[in-house]
């Protein structure tokens, strides 16, 4: 890990990164399905703002599970570069001058119907949101994905003939997008 100019301010809830490079990394994340009630936050804290002028990642191995939603997700990333990225929780916005990803091999498996039948998820307590939900805005001047491949499938599925929505596999993915804009009411 190499970081050039990192500033963190707890008082103003800001993180500023001028330049960061990570060459080689292995991330494993296992999230449990927590049905416990979330306690009310009585402390007032300022929403965070994170700015990164340049973040470069090389040779990253990422894996996660989050049953009952994600059986497993695995991605090997040869190179990813973020330029002029900002996450602003106050304005509920994520922006990037550019995101380039070159050489991704990803596999996303959803749980099988057998798993879901044998492991029913507990119903979530209904949350009452008294605040008007402001949408998230996600923008990027440019997005580039090259030399990539992916599998999106149900765990244990064997590819069938023709178009099989239980097992989708794409190779030689090369995409270039300019002026990306997304408006979403997701809760983060």
C-alpha positions as CSV (number, residue, x, y, z in Angstrom):
1,X,0.0,0.0,0.0
2,X,1.3,3.4,-1.0
3,X,-0.6,6.5,0.1
4,X,0.4,10.0,-0.9
5,X,-1.3,12.7,1.3
6,X,-4.1,11.4,3.4
7,X,-6.1,13.7,5.6
8,X,-8.8,12.6,8.1
9,X,-10.8,15.0,10.1
10,X,-13.1,13.6,12.8
11,X,-14.3,17.1,13.6
12,X,-15.6,17.8,10.0
13,X,-16.2,14.2,9.1
14,X,-14.0,14.3,6.0
15,X,-11.4,12.0,4.4
16,X,-9.2,13.3,1.6
17,X,-6.9,11.1,-0.3
18,X,-4.6,12.6,-2.9
19,X,-3.2,9.3,-4.3
20,X,-3.3,5.7,-3.2
21,X,-1.9,2.6,-4.8
22,X,-2.5,-1.0,-3.7
23,X,-0.7,-3.8,-5.5
24,X,-1.8,-7.2,-4.4
25,X,-4.6,-7.8,-1.9
26,X,-6.9,-10.5,-0.7
27,X,-10.3,-9.5,0.8
28,X,-12.7,-12.0,2.4
29,X,-16.1,-10.7,3.7
30,X,-18.8,-12.7,5.3
31,X,-22.0,-10.9,6.3
32,X,-24.6,-12.5,8.5
33,X,-28.3,-12.0,8.1
34,X,-28.8,-9.9,11.3
35,X,-32.5,-9.7,12.3
36,X,-31.8,-7.8,15.6
37,X,-33.5,-4.4,15.9
38,X,-31.2,-1.5,15.2
39,X,-31.0,0.7,18.3
40,X,-32.0,4.3,17.8
41,X,-28.9,6.6,17.3
42,X,-29.2,9.4,19.8
43,X,-25.8,11.0,19.0
44,X,-25.8,13.6,16.3
45,X,-22.9,13.1,13.9
46,X,-22.1,14.9,10.7
47,X,-22.4,13.0,7.5
48,X,-19.1,11.9,6.1
49,X,-17.5,13.1,2.8
50,X,-14.7,11.1,1.2
51,X,-12.7,12.5,-1.7
52,X,-10.0,10.6,-3.6
53,X,-8.1,12.2,-6.4
54,X,-6.6,8.9,-7.6
55,X,-6.9,5.3,-6.3
56,X,-5.2,2.5,-8.2
57,X,-5.7,-1.2,-7.4
58,X,-3.6,-4.0,-8.9
59,X,-4.0,-7.8,-8.5
60,X,-7.0,-7.8,-6.0
61,X,-8.7,-11.0,-5.0
62,X,-12.1,-10.2,-3.5
63,X,-14.7,-12.7,-2.1
64,X,-17.8,-12.4,-0.1
65,X,-20.9,-14.2,1.1
66,X,-24.2,-12.8,2.4
67,X,-26.7,-15.6,2.8
68,X,-29.6,-15.7,2.1
69,X,-29.0,-13.1,-0.7
70,X,-25.5,-13.9,-2.0
71,X,-24.3,-17.5,-1.9
72,X,-20.9,-16.3,-3.0
73,X,-19.3,-13.5,-4.9
74,X,-15.7,-13.7,-6.1
75,X,-13.7,-11.3,-8.3
76,X,-10.1,-11.2,-9.4
77,X,-9.3,-7.7,-10.6
78,X,-6.1,-7.1,-12.6
79,X,-6.3,-3.3,-12.5
80,X,-8.8,-0.7,-11.4
81,X,-8.3,3.1,-11.4
82,X,-10.6,5.7,-9.9
83,X,-10.0,9.4,-10.7
84,X,-11.7,12.3,-8.9
85,X,-14.0,10.2,-6.7
86,X,-16.3,11.7,-4.1
87,X,-18.8,10.0,-1.7
88,X,-20.9,12.6,0.1
89,X,-23.3,11.2,2.6
90,X,-24.9,14.6,3.3
91,X,-26.0,15.1,-0.3
92,X,-26.4,11.4,-0.9
93,X,-24.1,11.5,-3.9
94,X,-21.3,9.4,-5.4
95,X,-19.3,10.9,-8.3
96,X,-16.3,10.0,-10.3
97,X,-14.3,11.7,-13.0
98,X,-13.5,8.3,-14.3
99,X,-13.4,4.6,-13.4
100,X,-11.3,2.2,-15.5
101,X,-11.3,-1.5,-14.8
102,X,-9.2,-3.8,-16.9
103,X,-9.2,-7.6,-16.5
104,X,-11.9,-8.8,-14.2
105,X,-12.9,-12.4,-13.7
106,X,-16.1,-12.4,-11.6
107,X,-18.5,-15.1,-10.3
108,X,-21.7,-14.2,-8.5
109,X,-23.8,-17.1,-7.3
110,X,-27.3,-16.8,-5.8
111,X,-28.5,-19.4,-3.3
112,X,-30.2,-22.5,-4.7
113,X,-33.9,-23.0,-4.3
114,X,-33.0,-26.0,-2.1
115,X,-31.0,-23.9,0.2
116,X,-33.7,-21.3,0.4
117,X,-36.3,-23.9,1.2
118,X,-34.2,-25.5,3.9
119,X,-33.1,-22.1,5.4
120,X,-36.0,-19.8,5.3
121,X,-35.0,-16.2,6.2
122,X,-36.8,-14.7,9.2
123,X,-39.2,-11.9,8.3
124,X,-37.6,-8.5,8.8
125,X,-39.3,-6.2,11.3
126,X,-41.0,-3.5,9.3
127,X,-39.2,-0.3,9.7
128,X,-41.1,2.9,9.8
129,X,-39.2,5.7,8.2
130,X,-40.4,9.1,9.4
131,X,-37.9,11.0,7.3
132,X,-38.5,11.8,3.6
133,X,-35.9,9.6,1.8
134,X,-33.7,11.7,-0.5
135,X,-32.5,9.8,-3.6
136,X,-28.9,8.8,-4.2
137,X,-27.3,10.3,-7.3
138,X,-24.4,8.4,-8.8
139,X,-22.5,10.1,-11.7
140,X,-19.3,9.5,-13.6
141,X,-17.7,11.3,-16.5
142,X,-16.5,8.0,-17.9
143,X,-16.6,4.3,-17.2
144,X,-14.4,1.7,-18.9
145,X,-14.5,-2.1,-18.5
146,X,-12.1,-4.2,-20.6
147,X,-10.8,-7.8,-20.9
148,X,-13.4,-9.1,-18.5
149,X,-15.6,-12.1,-18.0
150,X,-18.3,-13.0,-15.5
151,X,-20.7,-15.7,-14.4
152,X,-24.1,-15.0,-12.8
153,X,-25.8,-18.2,-11.7
154,X,-27.7,-20.1,-9.1
155,X,-25.3,-22.1,-6.9
156,X,-25.0,-25.6,-8.2
157,X,-26.6,-24.8,-11.6
158,X,-25.3,-26.6,-14.7
159,X,-25.5,-24.5,-17.9
160,X,-28.3,-25.6,-20.1
161,X,-28.7,-25.3,-23.9
162,X,-29.6,-21.9,-25.2
163,X,-30.3,-18.9,-23.0
164,X,-30.4,-20.2,-19.4
165,X,-31.2,-17.6,-16.8
166,X,-30.0,-19.9,-14.0
167,X,-26.5,-19.7,-15.5
168,X,-25.3,-16.7,-17.5
169,X,-21.7,-16.5,-18.6
170,X,-20.1,-13.7,-20.6
171,X,-16.6,-13.4,-21.9
172,X,-14.5,-10.8,-23.7
173,X,-16.5,-7.9,-22.1
174,X,-15.4,-4.5,-23.2
175,X,-17.6,-1.5,-22.4
176,X,-17.1,2.2,-22.6
177,X,-19.7,4.6,-21.1
178,X,-19.5,8.4,-21.1
179,X,-21.6,10.7,-18.9
180,X,-23.1,8.0,-16.6
181,X,-26.0,9.1,-14.4
182,X,-28.1,7.0,-11.9
183,X,-30.8,8.2,-9.5
184,X,-31.8,5.6,-6.9
185,X,-33.8,5.3,-3.7
186,X,-31.5,2.7,-2.2
187,X,-30.8,2.7,1.6
188,X,-27.1,2.8,2.3
